[in-house]
């Protein structure tokens, strides 16, 4: 089963996104912050992708993706943002805007894993 690391500081949104991804057949590890995500990645190798919220306290999703690009350059990332016209400075990750529909989230994750 394909393992996804989900990073979202809002518990309700995190639970819903995890449920949607699990219903689509992914094994999801959900964490509440970028530092928790880094800890999970360092302690549990084998994630196929990271899905992260943008606006989080302490370290944004974009900042997390910048760290991941250095430490895990082959790990695909999806940045989820509620900003309608950006709000990030130029991440190379794919971006999905909130609000999103279930099929949009699962399609975006599948697109990360099979970009062709």
N, C-alpha and C positions, 0 to 999 in steps of 0.2 A: 504494500500500500504506500502511496506517495505521501511523504511527510511534509507538512507546511507549518512554518512558524508564524503565528499571528500576533501582532503587537498592537494593542489598543488600550488606551487608558480608561475609557468609559466602559464599565462592567457590562451594562446592558447591550451596547453595540458589540463589544467583544463576544459576549455569549451568543448573540444573534449571528454574527459573522462566522463564528466557529460552527454553529449548528448548520448554517447553509453550506459551508465547505465540507463538513462531515457527511451531509446528505448527498453531496456530489461525489462522495467516495474517497475523500482525502482524510488522512490521519492528521489531526490538528493539535498542536501544542500552542496554547494561548497564554500570553503573558501581558502584564499591565504597563511595561515601560521598556525603554531602549536598554537600560542597564540589565534588566531581567532577560531581555532578548539575547544580549551578548553572553550572559552567563549560560543560558540554555544552549546556544550554539557551541560554546566552548566545552560544555559538559555532555552534550548529546549530539555527536556528529551524525550526519545523514539526512539533514533537511534538504529538500529539493528546491524550496523557495521560501522567501520571506514576504509577508504581506504586512505592511505597517501603516498606521495612521500617521498623518503629518504633524498635526498640532498636539504635542504632548509636553507636559512639564519636564523641565530638566534638559532633555535632549530630544530634539524633534526627529520625526521620521526621516527627514532629509539628512540630518546629521548622522543618524544611525546608518543610513545607506552609504554615506561617505566612508564611515569606518569599515563597513562590510566590503566595500569596493577594494579596500587595501588588504583586509584580512582574509576575505573569501571572494576573490575576484570572479569566480565562475558561478557564484550563487545569484540567481535571478531575484529581483526585488520588485514589488508592486507598492507604490506609494498611493495611499488613499487620502484625499483632501476635500475639505468642505469649501475651500476657497474657489470661487467661480472663475477667477481670472489669474490663477497662479497662486502665489504665496510661497513658492519655493524658488530657489535661485538657479536651478539648472541641473538637477539630478539626471543621471542617465537612465534611471529606472522608469518603467512604465507608470502612468498615472491613471487612477480611476477616481472620478469625482463623486462626492456625496451630494445628494442621496443617490444611492445606486439600487438597482433591482437585483434579486437573487441571481438571475441568469447573467447579468453583467459582471458580477463578482466572480462567478465560477468560470465564465468565458475568459476573463482577464487572467485568472490564475492558470487556466489551461494554455492560454497564449504565452505565458511566461515559460511554461514547460516544453512547449512545442511551437517555437516562434515562426515556423515556416508558413 
